C-alpha cells in the first residue's frame, strides 16, 4: 500500500514539475508555439497519464481491500463499528481490535499473504 502512495506522490510531483516547464517554455517563447513548448506539452500529457495510472492502481487496491474485508467478516460485523454501542463507547469510534484487524488485512492484501481474524 505504501508503494501505491509513493507512486501517487511521485506522479503528482512529476506532473506539477511538467506543468511548470510548460509555463516556463511558454514564457520564454513569448506565448508563441515552438518546439520547446510542444515538447513541454507532450511531457505534461505523459506525466498526467502516469499520475492517472498511479491513482487508478491505488483506487483498485482500496477496492480490493474493501471487498476482501467484506467477504471475511461474517454478517453485520463489518458494520458494527458504526452501529450505536452501549456501555459508554462512542458510536463513531472503531473498537481497537477492528482497527488492528483492518490494518493487518490491508497489509496482507498488499503483500498477498493471508491474515486470519484471530491473529
Secondary structure, 3 states (H helix, E strand, C coil): CHHHHHHHHHHHHHHHHHHHHHHHHHHHCCCCCCHHHHHHHHHHHHHHHHHHHHHHHHHHHHHHHHHHHHHHCCHHHHHHHHCCCCCCCCCCCCCHHHHHHHHHHHHHHHHCCCCCCCC
